[in-house]
Amino acid sequence: MTGADPGGGPGTDEPALIEEARRSVDAIWRIESPRVIAGLARIVGDIGLAEDLAQDAVVAALGQWPRSGVPERPGAWLMAVGKRRAIDRMRRETLLRRKQEELRSISMPEAGPEVVGGGDEEEIQDDLLRLLFIACHPVLTGEARVALTLRLLGGLTTEEIARAFLVGEATVAQRIVRAKRTLAAARVPFELPSRDQWDERLASVLEVVYLIFNEGYAATAGDSWTRPALCENALRLGRVLAELLPDEPEVHGLVSLMELQASRLRARVGPTGEAVLLLDQDRRRWDQLLVHRGMEALGRAGALGRGLGPYGLQAAIAACHAGAPTPEETDWERIAALYEALAQLAPSPVVQLNRAVALAMAFGPEAGMEVVEALESDPALRDYHLLPSVRGDLLQRLGRWDEARAELERAASLTRNQSERRLLLGRAAARPSHPSSATRGVGAAR
């Protein structure tokens, strides 16, 4: 990749060259920033400082690339500049001699930063994995982990993160700053967790990635029901994680779940942007490449021989939907059994609510209603809009129209997503001619 003639001077095209370089830097930053920040964090032992150094390198690129052209290895160029900035900063601040010696030992040829290697692939992979574990450290709040992960590993700007989650840019900036301060105050080392902490720390990483995906798959607020860009970011993080940890079945389970769910994104929204539930979707619009990738990832999870975890079981449920040519051919009995296994492994009221949907589809609305009624006193679901949504669907199937309408209207009042609110109110106003046609897309089956 090349830019302007290195020998050319400023001229009438200088603004165009600067703009071209800026676009190149933006594109390269999204791709290379996780590796650059991870590599610098290993050297300086501080995520906040590593990001500052990487940003300094970007500023240097904006100043040099319009004149010299984009180097063939831009990531290595940015890393080399960042390392040099680190040396300068450490010298200025007279940090520990040990750190100075470590940095002096890094090879820095005089020919220019573009010829400096970015480290071998194994070292880069380890750095990325360390960065993921630190950005998702349990010492941080859930919101901070999501923001920091998207910033450091997703390459998103503060503005982009704020727009994705419909919060103020200042709020996101504060979360990121506080997260870095918290990590520094807790003296979190830039290293992989020990074996006795591994399961907890990996669970935190997987949770953050899936939180990002879920916000894209079913937005909690705003007018759009989906935000595909967030799903793409989560999928990219999940695929990277699967490469870094090929022997972890739950990593492959999560990737499978996201691939299979992402395959439906185009079908989840109608021509005018309206929400379309699972059983009403045009399955011809499901992305078969993503379905195939999801099935392969599920196979890898199972092939490791350690059984399916919570994400793997959810992926198996998604695979049941993906493998059904029509809604009527869905194996709801298997889905109900998988939810039963999931409830045993990772009990939660939300899992039970989804199990109620599967039981209703497999054995009739009475079977589902029995579970739903047991959940109504659960405080965790008090303001969860899908509980009255599912109950309203089941009441429609039982022909109890007035009660159903009240439940669906209550569900509409609880959701903060405008597209979903319109869907729920539309279903509340409809009165099917026959009860069996009332629930083409039962509440939680999205």
BADOTI-639728 format. One line per 3 residues: their letters; for each residue x, z, y of C-alpha. Coordinates in nm, 2 decimals, m for minus. Layout:
<pakes>
A) X/Z/Y; ... .
</pakes>
This chain:
<pakes>
MTG) 0.00/0.00/0.00; 0.16/m0.10/0.33; 0.06/m0.09/0.69 .
ADP) 0.23/m0.21/1.01; 0.57/m0.39/1.02; 0.82/m0.10/1.04 .
GGG) 1.03/m0.30/1.28; 0.74/m0.38/1.52; 0.70/m0.19/1.84 .
PGT) 0.38/m0.09/2.03; 0.17/m0.37/2.14; m0.18/m0.48/2.21 .
DEP) m0.27/m0.39/1.84; m0.15/m0.03/1.86; m0.50/0.13/1.88 .
ALI) m0.61/m0.08/1.58; m0.30/0.03/1.39; m0.36/0.39/1.47 .
EEA) m0.72/0.37/1.36; m0.61/0.19/1.04; m0.36/0.47/0.97 .
RRS) m0.62/0.73/1.04; m0.85/0.58/0.78; m0.57/0.56/0.53 .
VDA) m0.47/0.92/0.59; m0.83/1.03/0.54; m0.86/0.84/0.22 .
IWR) m0.52/0.96/0.09; m0.60/1.32/0.19; m0.91/1.33/m0.03 .
IES) m0.71/1.21/m0.33; m0.38/1.39/m0.28; m0.47/1.71/m0.10 .
PRV) m0.53/1.92/m0.41; m0.19/1.83/m0.55; m0.01/1.88/m0.22 .
IAG) m0.17/2.22/m0.15; m0.13/2.34/m0.50; 0.24/2.24/m0.50 .
LAR) 0.30/2.41/m0.17; 0.11/2.72/m0.27; 0.34/2.76/m0.57 .
IVG) 0.64/2.74/m0.34; 0.52/2.97/m0.06; 0.28/3.19/m0.26 .
DIG) 0.00/3.18/0.00; m0.30/2.94/m0.01; m0.37/2.97/0.36 .
LAE) m0.01/2.89/0.45; 0.00/2.61/0.20; m0.30/2.44/0.35 .
DLA) m0.15/2.48/0.70; 0.17/2.31/0.58; m0.03/2.03/0.42 .
QDA) m0.22/1.98/0.75; 0.11/1.97/0.94; 0.22/1.69/0.70 .
VVA) m0.11/1.50/0.78; m0.04/1.53/1.15; 0.31/1.39/1.09 .
ALG) 0.17/1.10/0.89; m0.07/1.02/1.18; 0.23/1.00/1.41 .
QWP) 0.46/0.80/1.18; 0.25/0.57/0.96; 0.11/0.35/1.25 .
RSG) 0.48/0.25/1.32; 0.64/0.26/0.98; 0.34/0.17/0.75 .
VPE) 0.19/0.37/0.47; 0.46/0.46/0.22; 0.42/0.34/m0.14 .
RPG) 0.39/0.70/m0.26; 0.19/0.88/0.01; 0.13/1.19/m0.18 .
AWL) 0.50/1.24/m0.24; 0.56/1.18/0.13; 0.31/1.44/0.23 .
MAV) 0.46/1.69/m0.02; 0.81/1.63/0.11; 0.71/1.68/0.47 .
GKR) 0.52/2.00/0.37; 0.82/2.14/0.19; 1.04/2.07/0.49 .
RAI) 0.79/2.24/0.72; 0.79/2.54/0.48; 1.17/2.56/0.50 .
DRM) 1.15/2.55/0.88; 0.88/2.81/0.90; 1.07/3.04/0.66 .
RRE) 1.38/3.01/0.86; 1.20/3.08/1.18; 1.03/3.39/1.04 .
TLL) 1.35/3.50/0.85; 1.16/3.55/0.53; 1.33/3.69/0.22 .
RRK) 1.66/3.53/0.12; 1.54/3.48/m0.23; 1.26/3.25/m0.11 .
QEE) 1.51/3.06/0.11; 1.73/3.00/m0.19; 1.44/2.88/m0.40 .
LRS) 1.34/2.63/m0.13; 1.70/2.52/m0.07; 1.72/2.44/m0.44 .
ISM) 1.45/2.18/m0.41; 1.60/1.83/m0.40; 1.56/1.67/m0.06 .
PEA) 1.75/1.34/m0.03; 1.84/1.22/0.32; 1.69/0.87/0.27 .
GPE) 1.35/0.98/0.39; 1.05/1.17/0.26; 0.89/0.87/0.10 .
VVG) 1.15/0.87/m0.18; 1.11/1.23/m0.27; 0.94/1.29/m0.60 .
GGD) 0.63/1.51/m0.62; 0.74/1.70/m0.93; 0.68/1.61/m1.29 .
EEE) 0.32/1.56/m1.42; 0.32/1.89/m1.62; 0.42/2.09/m1.32 .
IQD) 0.16/1.92/m1.10; m0.11/1.99/m1.36; m0.01/2.36/m1.38 .
DLL) m0.02/2.38/m1.00; m0.37/2.24/m0.99; m0.49/2.48/m1.26 .
RLL) m0.35/2.77/m1.07; m0.52/2.66/m0.75; m0.85/2.63/m0.93 .
FIA) m0.83/2.98/m1.07; m0.73/3.12/m0.73; m1.00/2.94/m0.53 .
CHP) m1.26/3.08/m0.78; m1.11/3.43/m0.80; m1.37/3.70/m0.87 .
VLT) m1.25/3.90/m0.57; m1.43/3.64/m0.35; m1.80/3.61/m0.30 .
GEA) m1.98/3.32/m0.46; m2.03/3.14/m0.13; m1.66/3.18/m0.05 .
RVA) m1.55/3.05/m0.39; m1.77/2.74/m0.35; m1.65/2.67/0.01 .
LTL) m1.28/2.72/m0.08; m1.30/2.51/m0.39; m1.46/2.22/m0.21 .
RLL) m1.21/2.26/0.07; m0.89/2.29/m0.13; m0.97/2.09/m0.44 .
GGL) m1.26/1.86/m0.33; m1.08/1.75/m0.01; m1.40/1.80/0.19 .
TTE) m1.38/1.89/0.56; m1.55/2.20/0.69; m1.81/1.98/0.86 .
EIA) m1.88/1.80/0.53; m1.93/2.13/0.34; m2.16/2.26/0.61 .
RAF) m2.37/1.94/0.60; m2.39/1.95/0.22; m2.52/2.31/0.21 .
LVG) m2.73/2.29/0.54; m2.54/2.57/0.71; m2.35/2.59/1.03 .
EAT) m2.00/2.46/1.05; m1.88/2.79/1.20; m2.04/2.97/0.90 .
VAQ) m1.84/2.76/0.65; m1.52/2.80/0.86; m1.56/3.18/0.86 .
RIV) m1.62/3.18/0.48; m1.30/2.99/0.42; m1.09/3.20/0.66 .
RAK) m1.22/3.53/0.51; m1.16/3.40/0.16; m0.80/3.33/0.24 .
RTL) m0.76/3.67/0.41; m0.92/3.84/0.11; m0.68/3.67/m0.13 .
AAA) m0.39/3.76/0.08; m0.50/4.12/0.12; m0.56/4.15/m0.25 .
RVP) m0.21/4.00/m0.31; m0.35/3.76/m0.57; m0.05/3.59/m0.72 .
FEL) m0.03/3.21/m0.75; m0.03/3.22/m1.13; m0.26/3.17/m1.43 .
PSR) m0.46/3.47/m1.54; m0.33/3.68/m1.83; m0.49/3.64/m2.17 .
DQW) m0.70/3.95/m2.14; m0.85/3.81/m1.81; m0.87/3.46/m1.93 .
DER) m1.24/3.44/m2.04; m1.37/3.62/m1.72; m1.16/3.41/m1.49 .
LAS) m1.25/3.08/m1.66; m1.62/3.18/m1.65; m1.58/3.22/m1.27 .
VLE) m1.43/2.87/m1.24; m1.70/2.71/m1.45; m1.97/2.89/m1.26 .
VVY) m1.84/2.76/m0.92; m1.82/2.40/m1.05; m2.18/2.42/m1.18 .
LIF) m2.31/2.59/m0.87; m2.18/2.29/m0.67; m2.33/2.05/m0.92 .
NEG) m2.67/2.22/m0.92; m2.69/2.22/m0.54; m2.65/1.84/m0.56 .
YAA) m2.89/1.80/m0.86; m3.17/2.01/m0.71; m3.11/2.10/m0.35 .
TAG) m3.24/2.45/m0.26; m3.33/2.35/0.09; m3.37/2.05/0.32 .
DSW) m3.57/1.73/0.29; m3.38/1.56/0.02; m3.43/1.67/m0.34 .
TRP) m3.09/1.56/m0.45; m2.74/1.53/m0.29; m2.54/1.30/m0.52 .
ALC) m2.22/1.35/m0.33; m2.21/1.71/m0.44; m2.27/1.61/m0.80 .
ENA) m1.98/1.36/m0.78; m1.75/1.63/m0.64; m1.85/1.87/m0.92 .
LRL) m1.81/1.61/m1.18; m1.46/1.52/m1.05; m1.36/1.89/m1.07 .
GRV) m1.50/1.92/m1.41; m1.32/1.62/m1.55; m0.99/1.74/m1.40 .
LAE) m1.05/2.08/m1.56; m1.12/1.91/m1.90; m0.78/1.73/m1.87 .
LLP) m0.61/2.06/m1.78; m0.78/2.27/m2.05; m0.85/2.03/m2.34 .
DEP) m0.88/2.31/m2.60; m1.16/2.51/m2.42; m1.50/2.41/m2.57 .
EVH) m1.70/2.55/m2.27; m1.51/2.32/m2.03; m1.62/2.02/m2.23 .
GLV) m1.97/2.17/m2.26; m2.00/2.20/m1.88; m1.87/1.84/m1.83 .
SLM) m2.12/1.72/m2.09; m2.40/1.90/m1.92; m2.31/1.76/m1.58 .
ELQ) m2.26/1.40/m1.71; m2.60/1.40/m1.89; m2.79/1.55/m1.59 .
ASR) m2.61/1.32/m1.35; m2.72/1.03/m1.55; m3.08/1.09/m1.43 .
LRA) m3.00/1.11/m1.06; m3.13/0.77/m0.97; m3.45/0.82/m1.15 .
RVG) m3.51/1.17/m1.00; m3.61/1.01/m0.66; m3.89/0.76/m0.61 .
PTG) m3.89/0.45/m0.38; m3.98/0.66/m0.07; m3.75/0.95/m0.15 .
EAV) m4.02/1.15/m0.33; m3.92/1.39/m0.61; m3.98/1.26/m0.96 .
LLL) m3.99/1.51/m1.25; m3.82/1.45/m1.59; m4.12/1.34/m1.79 .
DQD) m4.23/1.10/m1.51; m3.90/0.93/m1.47; m3.83/0.56/m1.55 .
RRR) m3.57/0.61/m1.83; m3.45/0.26/m1.78; m3.29/0.39/m1.46 .
WDQ) m3.08/0.65/m1.64; m2.71/0.57/m1.62; m2.61/0.49/m1.98 .
LLV) m2.24/0.51/m1.90; m2.28/0.88/m1.80; m2.50/0.94/m2.10 .
HRG) m2.23/0.80/m2.32; m1.96/1.01/m2.15; m2.18/1.32/m2.18 .
MEA) m2.23/1.27/m2.55; m1.86/1.22/m2.60; m1.78/1.55/m2.41 .
LGR) m2.04/1.73/m2.62; m1.87/1.60/m2.93; m1.54/1.72/m2.81 .
AGA) m1.68/2.07/m2.75; m1.82/2.08/m3.10; m1.51/1.94/m3.26 .
LGR) m1.30/2.24/m3.15; m1.48/2.44/m3.42; m1.56/2.75/m3.21 .
GLG) m1.93/2.70/m3.17; m2.12/2.60/m2.85; m2.13/2.84/m2.56 .
PYG) m2.39/2.86/m2.29; m2.29/2.54/m2.12; m2.25/2.36/m2.45 .
LQA) m2.60/2.47/m2.56; m2.75/2.35/m2.23; m2.57/2.02/m2.28 .
AIA) m2.72/1.99/m2.63; m3.06/2.04/m2.47; m2.98/1.76/m2.21 .
ACH) m2.87/1.55/m2.50; m3.22/1.58/m2.66; m3.37/1.44/m2.35 .
AGA) m3.10/1.17/m2.32; m3.16/1.06/m2.68; m3.54/1.02/m2.65 .
PTP) m3.64/0.67/m2.56; m3.98/0.80/m2.43; m4.11/1.14/m2.32 .
EET) m4.33/1.15/m2.63; m4.04/1.11/m2.86; m3.86/1.42/m2.72 .
DWE) m3.77/1.67/m2.99; m3.93/1.97/m2.82; m3.90/2.19/m3.13 .
RIA) m3.53/2.15/m3.13; m3.51/2.22/m2.76; m3.71/2.54/m2.81 .
ALY) m3.47/2.64/m3.08; m3.17/2.57/m2.86; m3.32/2.78/m2.58 .
EAL) m3.38/3.06/m2.83; m3.01/3.04/m2.92; m2.92/3.03/m2.55 .
AQL) m3.13/3.34/m2.48; m2.95/3.53/m2.75; m2.61/3.42/m2.62 .
APS) m2.67/3.45/m2.24; m3.00/3.63/m2.19; m3.17/3.57/m1.85 .
PVV) m3.52/3.54/m1.72; m3.46/3.18/m1.61; m3.35/3.09/m1.97 .
QLN) m3.67/3.25/m2.09; m3.88/3.05/m1.84; m3.72/2.73/m1.96 .
RAV) m3.79/2.84/m2.32; m4.15/2.89/m2.23; m4.17/2.52/m2.11 .
ALA) m4.02/2.40/m2.44; m4.26/2.62/m2.64; m4.56/2.48/m2.45 .
MAF) m4.45/2.13/m2.51; m4.37/2.19/m2.88; m4.66/2.42/m2.98 .
GPE) m4.92/2.41/m2.70; m4.97/2.58/m2.36; m5.08/2.91/m2.51 .
AGM) m4.74/2.96/m2.67; m4.57/2.90/m2.34; m4.81/3.11/m2.14 .
EVV) m4.74/3.41/m2.36; m4.37/3.40/m2.25; m4.46/3.33/m1.89 .
EAL) m4.69/3.63/m1.86; m4.42/3.86/m2.00; m4.19/3.73/m1.72 .
ESD) m4.43/3.79/m1.43; m4.32/4.16/m1.39; m3.95/4.07/m1.39 .
PAL) m3.81/4.14/m1.04; m3.55/3.87/m1.07; m3.82/3.61/m1.07 .
RDY) m4.04/3.76/m0.79; m3.96/3.49/m0.54; m3.85/3.22/m0.78 .
HLL) m4.08/2.93/m0.72; m4.05/2.78/m1.06; m4.23/3.07/m1.22 .
PSV) m4.56/3.00/m1.05; m4.49/2.63/m1.09; m4.47/2.66/m1.47 .
RGD) m4.77/2.89/m1.48; m4.97/2.64/m1.27; m4.88/2.36/m1.50 .
LLQ) m4.98/2.56/m1.81; m5.31/2.67/m1.64; m5.39/2.30/m1.57 .
RLG) m5.33/2.22/m1.94; m5.57/2.50/m2.03; m5.83/2.36/m1.79 .
RWD) m5.82/2.66/m1.55; m5.81/2.45/m1.24; m5.87/2.71/m0.96 .
EAR) m5.60/2.94/m1.10; m5.37/2.65/m1.14; m5.41/2.54/m0.78 .
AEL) m5.34/2.88/m0.65; m5.02/2.91/m0.85; m4.89/2.57/m0.75 .
ERA) m4.97/2.64/m0.38; m4.78/2.97/m0.42; m4.48/2.78/m0.57 .
ASL) m4.49/2.54/m0.28; m4.48/2.83/m0.03; m4.17/2.97/m0.21 .
TRN) m3.95/2.66/m0.22; m3.73/2.58/0.07; m3.70/2.21/m0.03 .
QSE) m3.94/1.99/0.16; m3.95/1.72/m0.10; m4.03/1.97/m0.38 .
RRL) m4.29/2.13/m0.16; m4.47/1.80/m0.12; m4.46/1.74/m0.49 .
LLG) m4.61/2.09/m0.57; m4.89/2.05/m0.31; m4.97/1.71/m0.45 .
RAA) m5.00/1.85/m0.80; m5.21/2.14/m0.66; m5.46/1.90/m0.50 .
ARP) m5.49/1.67/m0.81; m5.75/1.75/m1.08; m5.67/1.54/m1.39 .
SHP) m5.97/1.40/m1.58; m5.84/1.56/m1.90; m5.62/1.87/m1.94 .
SSA) m5.37/1.69/m2.17; m5.27/1.46/m1.88; m5.20/1.75/m1.64 .
TRG) m4.84/1.82/m1.71; m4.63/1.50/m1.74; m4.35/1.70/m1.59 .
VGA) m4.39/2.07/m1.66; m4.25/2.30/m1.39; m3.89/2.38/m1.50 .
AR) m3.84/2.04/m1.68; m3.66/1.87/m1.40 .
</pakes>
